[in-house]
Amino acid sequence: MERRKFLAPEFIIGSNSIELIDRYSNNLDAKKVMIVSDEGVVKAGWVDRVERKLKKAKIKCAVFSSVTPNPKDTEVMEGADFYRNEKCDLIVSVGGGSPMDCAKGIGIVLSDNDNILAFEGVDKIKIPPPPLICIPTTAGTGSEVSQFSIINAVNRKVKIAIISKTIVPDVGLVDPETTQTMPPELTAATGMDALVHSVEAYVSNASSPITDLHALKSIELVAENLVKSVKTNKRMYRDNMMLASLLAGLAFSNASLGLVHSMAHSLGGYFNLAHGECNALLLEAVIDFNFDAEPERFYKILELLTKKKISPKDNVKSILIETLHNMRREIGMDYSLSSLGLKKSDVPTLAEKAMNDPCHATNPKTVSYKDIVSCYEKAF
């Protein structure tokens, strides 16, 4: 067996996990907590629930809720100033991928005392950030257990990836109840995000038996629960999607990702689009490109998605792409890049930015600029 290293934080998953915020804050000897969130999560009441629990435990807190979708580098820098001015000693993120990634970025700036954009890439952080507790309120990002932070470099109009074991959260409090306030369109986009995380981790050239276990179970859970969680608000489906998201996070944090994410970071940063939506619209085109590099693994993915034994004599690639498209149709995402206003003239710029993204380093197939151009064009 090849020797491998794996990273995962302490995490609690299940009903009322959010109620443990006071215990874990005390464990980390917090005197004043900075809560990083966004206005939508604040309105849903989850920040207030955390505040009440902390105040009851006589732990002070200050709320930074200026995070927007696709967290901007400027928001990270503002958050770091907020932490210093409020004299906080612990960061608690309450929200989806944007607040969690912003919270990680804030911690990086505080410890290493530089602009967040200086840490783009792999292992650029020298000093571990302040303690971080993540409470996810969406089922898709997996950021509560990952060593990734994705930040929007506003002036460059691209999302940058920061990858480091130092930004794996200290604790993840994963409470499926928090996802019951998500609207259907957000449930769909974040659910597809979880699926893409698992698919890319499973076919990654850095995959392993351990990450495969997490990725495959996540794919199975998404196949069984995503459509139902979009169409109904039943707790069982929400619970299973939150588990799928967590397992996907463990998988991609340790096996990394692939071309879908490199292209999605470019697309989302350039047009300020939701990350899960970008992943969903690009997945089929990238599978078409990658399929012959890992046909047996894509065959296994198809079996999990359809719950059927597919004959190897069939055109597995076409069936898999059709299956994914049908899933998108069922959850209200039956559209393409052109529907979002993108033009073919945008593709060269997008491809150039995607080529510079580190995620495709673990793509199962070596990628060229022309390959990326072709994949974008297929997604039109």
ABEGO torsion letter per residue (X at the ends): XBBBBBBBBBBBBEBGAAAAAAAAAAAAGBABBBBBBBAAAAAAGAAAAAAAAAAAAGBBBBBBAABBBGBBAAAAAAAAAAAAAAGBABBBBBEBAAAAAAAAAAAAAAAAGBBAAAABEBGABABBBBBBBBBBABBAAGAAABABBBBBBAAAGBBBBBBBAAABBABBBBBAAAAAABBAAAAAAAAAAAAAAAAAAAABAABBAAAAAAAAAAAAAAAAAAAAAAABABAAAAAAAAAAAAAAAAAAAAAEBBAAAAAAAAAAAAAGBBAAAAAAAAAAAAAAAAAAABAAAAAAAAAAAAGBBBBAABBAAAAAAAAAAAAAAAAGABBBAAAAGBBAAAAAAAAAAAAABAAAAABABBBBAAAAAAAAAAAX
